Amino acid sequence: MNLEALLRSFTVATLATCLAGVLGVGAAALLTRRRSALGDLFDALLTAPMVLPPTVLGYALLRLLSRDGAFGSAWEQGVGAPLLFSPAAAVLAAAIAALPLVLRAARAAIDGVDPRLAAAAATLGATPARVLWSVVLPLARPGIVAGLTLGFARALGEFGITLMIAGNLPGATQTAALAIYDAVQAGRDAEAAGMATLLAALATALLLVATGLGRRRRDGF
């Protein structure tokens, strides 16, 4: 079993979930507070990775993150190294894959908070930021954590976007999903089966955790 690739997958998934969590929860709070046609478009763009083919999304990112792209050029000037085919690109790919799940769960959880509680806090002098931080987010926490759990599971198994913008470089960007692909191609069936079984078991466990958290939110605990 490729333990190095497994460890890298956990590292990439953890960093990607943190990034997706900040962006997803922040966007969910903003979209819930300000509903408009523009907000719906923004929501659709952030959710698009859930339905777009990885090749389409990967190609768009290749153009954006290349040395000729705006983001890729700025990154290389600031960091001194290209973003494409680097560990940072693997984290970005996993975060993009996880973001729609985090956003959807966080938005549903925030929408489920009784608006009268937020209004009561506002009448007591709390600023909108204080209401969000002290009232809304704590009440929405089970749903948000469920979304982060699903996002971590998705990031852990990310394959297509990672392959296109981070590559399959052993010792650098190769994750467990890519290592399974290599093992199958090389005829190392036992290695592929072992890693596939482990990832499937982890994904199932994470889904059970997310389901339990969702039930807890619905039951009001």
C-alpha positions as CSV (number, residue, x, y, z in Angstrom):
1,M,0.0,0.0,0.0
2,N,1.3,3.5,-0.9
3,L,1.3,5.1,2.5
4,E,3.0,8.2,1.2
5,A,0.1,8.9,-1.2
6,L,-2.4,8.1,1.5
7,L,-0.8,10.6,3.9
8,R,-0.6,13.2,1.2
9,S,-4.3,12.7,0.5
10,F,-5.2,13.4,4.2
11,T,-3.0,16.5,4.2
12,V,-4.4,17.8,0.9
13,A,-8.0,17.0,2.0
14,T,-7.5,18.7,5.4
15,L,-6.1,21.9,3.9
16,A,-8.7,21.9,1.1
17,T,-11.5,21.5,3.6
18,C,-10.2,24.4,5.6
19,L,-10.2,26.6,2.5
20,A,-13.6,25.4,1.3
21,G,-14.9,25.9,4.8
22,V,-13.9,29.6,4.9
23,L,-15.1,30.3,1.4
24,G,-18.3,28.1,1.6
25,V,-19.5,29.3,5.0
26,G,-18.7,32.9,4.2
27,A,-20.5,32.7,0.9
28,A,-23.5,30.9,2.5
29,A,-23.8,33.7,5.1
30,L,-23.6,36.4,2.5
31,L,-26.1,34.7,0.1
32,T,-28.6,34.0,2.9
33,R,-28.5,37.6,4.1
34,R,-28.7,39.2,0.6
35,R,-31.0,37.4,-1.8
36,S,-31.0,38.6,-5.4
37,A,-30.7,37.5,-8.9
38,L,-26.9,38.3,-8.8
39,G,-26.6,36.2,-5.6
40,D,-28.3,33.3,-7.3
41,L,-25.8,33.5,-10.2
42,F,-22.9,33.6,-7.7
43,D,-24.4,30.6,-5.9
44,A,-24.7,28.7,-9.3
45,L,-21.1,29.5,-10.2
46,L,-19.8,28.2,-6.8
47,T,-22.0,25.1,-7.1
48,A,-21.0,24.4,-10.7
49,P,-18.1,22.1,-9.9
50,M,-20.6,19.6,-8.6
51,V,-22.1,19.1,-12.0
52,L,-19.4,20.1,-14.5
53,P,-17.2,17.4,-16.0
54,P,-13.7,17.4,-14.4
55,T,-12.2,17.9,-17.9
56,V,-14.1,21.1,-18.5
57,L,-13.3,22.5,-15.1
58,G,-9.7,21.3,-15.3
59,Y,-9.2,22.9,-18.7
60,A,-10.6,26.3,-17.4
61,L,-8.3,26.1,-14.4
62,L,-5.3,25.2,-16.6
63,R,-5.9,28.5,-18.5
64,L,-6.5,30.5,-15.4
65,L,-3.6,29.1,-13.4
66,S,-1.0,29.0,-16.2
67,R,1.9,31.5,-16.4
68,D,-0.2,33.4,-19.0
69,G,-3.3,33.4,-16.8
70,A,-4.1,36.3,-14.4
71,F,-4.1,34.2,-11.2
72,G,-1.2,31.9,-12.2
73,S,1.0,34.9,-13.1
74,A,0.3,36.7,-9.9
75,W,1.0,33.5,-7.9
76,E,4.3,33.0,-9.6
77,Q,5.4,36.6,-9.0
78,G,4.5,36.4,-5.4
79,V,5.7,32.9,-4.5
80,G,8.5,32.5,-7.1
81,A,7.3,29.2,-8.4
82,P,4.5,28.2,-10.8
83,L,1.2,27.0,-9.3
84,L,0.4,24.3,-11.9
85,F,1.6,20.8,-11.1
86,S,2.5,21.7,-7.5
87,P,1.2,20.5,-4.1
88,A,-0.7,23.8,-3.8
89,A,-2.5,23.0,-7.1
90,A,-3.6,19.6,-5.5
91,V,-5.0,21.5,-2.5
92,L,-6.8,24.0,-4.8
93,A,-8.3,21.1,-6.9
94,A,-9.6,19.3,-3.8
95,A,-11.0,22.6,-2.4
96,I,-12.9,23.4,-5.6
97,A,-14.4,19.9,-5.5
98,A,-15.4,20.2,-1.9
99,L,-16.7,23.8,-2.0
100,P,-20.2,23.0,-3.4
101,L,-21.0,20.5,-0.7
102,V,-19.8,22.8,2.1
103,L,-21.8,25.7,0.6
104,R,-25.0,23.8,0.1
105,A,-24.9,22.4,3.6
106,A,-23.9,25.7,5.3
107,R,-26.6,27.6,3.4
108,A,-29.3,25.1,4.4
109,A,-28.1,25.2,8.0
110,I,-28.1,29.0,8.2
111,D,-31.5,29.1,6.5
112,G,-32.8,26.8,9.2
113,V,-32.0,29.2,12.0
114,D,-35.1,30.9,13.4
115,P,-34.9,34.5,12.1
116,R,-36.6,35.7,15.3
117,L,-33.5,34.8,17.3
118,A,-31.3,36.9,15.1
119,A,-33.9,39.7,15.2
120,A,-34.0,39.6,19.0
121,A,-30.2,39.9,19.1
122,A,-30.3,42.8,16.8
123,T,-32.8,44.6,18.9
124,L,-30.5,44.3,21.9
125,G,-27.8,46.2,20.0
126,A,-25.8,43.4,18.4
127,T,-24.2,44.3,15.0
128,P,-24.9,42.1,12.0
129,A,-21.5,40.6,12.3
130,R,-22.0,39.9,16.0
131,V,-25.4,38.3,15.3
132,L,-23.9,36.1,12.7
133,W,-20.9,35.0,14.9
134,S,-22.7,34.7,18.2
135,V,-26.2,33.5,17.3
136,V,-26.5,32.2,13.7
137,L,-23.3,30.2,13.3
138,P,-23.5,28.4,16.7
139,L,-27.1,27.3,15.9
140,A,-26.2,26.3,12.4
141,R,-23.0,24.4,13.6
142,P,-24.3,20.8,13.2
143,G,-25.3,21.4,9.6
144,I,-22.0,23.3,8.8
145,V,-19.9,20.5,10.4
146,A,-21.9,17.9,8.3
147,G,-21.1,19.9,5.2
148,L,-17.4,20.1,6.2
149,T,-17.4,16.3,6.7
150,L,-18.9,15.7,3.3
151,G,-16.4,18.2,1.8
152,F,-13.5,16.3,3.4
153,A,-14.8,13.0,2.0
154,R,-15.0,14.6,-1.4
155,A,-11.6,16.2,-1.2
156,L,-10.1,12.9,-0.1
157,G,-11.3,11.1,-3.2
158,E,-10.7,13.9,-5.7
159,F,-9.2,12.6,-9.0
160,G,-10.1,14.4,-12.2
161,I,-9.3,18.0,-11.5
162,T,-6.2,17.0,-9.5
163,L,-4.9,15.1,-12.5
164,M,-5.3,18.0,-14.9
165,I,-3.9,20.8,-12.8
166,A,-1.6,19.1,-10.3
167,G,-0.5,16.0,-12.3
168,N,0.3,12.6,-11.0
169,L,3.8,13.2,-9.7
170,P,5.0,10.5,-7.1
171,G,6.4,12.2,-4.1
172,A,4.9,15.6,-5.0
173,T,1.3,15.6,-6.1
174,Q,0.2,11.9,-6.2
175,T,-2.7,11.3,-3.9
176,A,-4.4,8.0,-3.0
177,A,-6.9,8.2,-5.8
178,L,-4.1,8.7,-8.4
179,A,-2.0,6.0,-6.8
180,I,-4.9,3.6,-7.2
181,Y,-5.1,4.5,-10.9
182,D,-1.3,3.9,-11.2
183,A,-1.6,0.6,-9.5
184,V,-4.4,-0.6,-11.8
185,Q,-2.4,0.5,-14.8
186,A,0.6,-1.4,-13.6
187,G,-1.3,-4.5,-12.8
188,R,-0.7,-4.2,-9.0
189,D,-4.2,-5.4,-8.2
190,A,-3.6,-6.2,-4.5
191,E,-2.3,-2.7,-3.9
192,A,-5.1,-1.1,-5.7
193,A,-7.7,-3.2,-3.9
194,G,-6.2,-2.4,-0.5
195,M,-6.2,1.4,-1.0
196,A,-9.7,1.4,-2.7
197,T,-11.1,-0.6,0.2
198,L,-9.6,1.8,2.7
199,L,-10.9,4.9,0.9
200,A,-14.4,3.3,0.5
201,A,-14.5,2.5,4.2
202,L,-13.4,6.1,5.2
203,A,-16.0,7.6,2.8
204,T,-18.7,5.4,4.3
205,A,-17.7,6.4,7.8
206,L,-17.7,10.1,7.0
207,L,-21.1,9.8,5.3
208,L,-22.5,8.2,8.5
209,V,-21.1,11.0,10.6
210,A,-22.6,13.6,8.2
211,T,-26.0,11.8,8.4
212,G,-25.9,11.8,12.2
213,L,-25.1,15.5,12.3
214,G,-27.9,16.3,9.9
215,R,-30.3,14.3,12.0
216,R,-29.1,16.2,15.1
217,R,-29.8,19.5,13.4
218,R,-33.3,18.4,12.3
219,D,-34.1,17.3,15.8
220,G,-33.0,20.6,17.3
221,F,-30.1,19.3,19.4
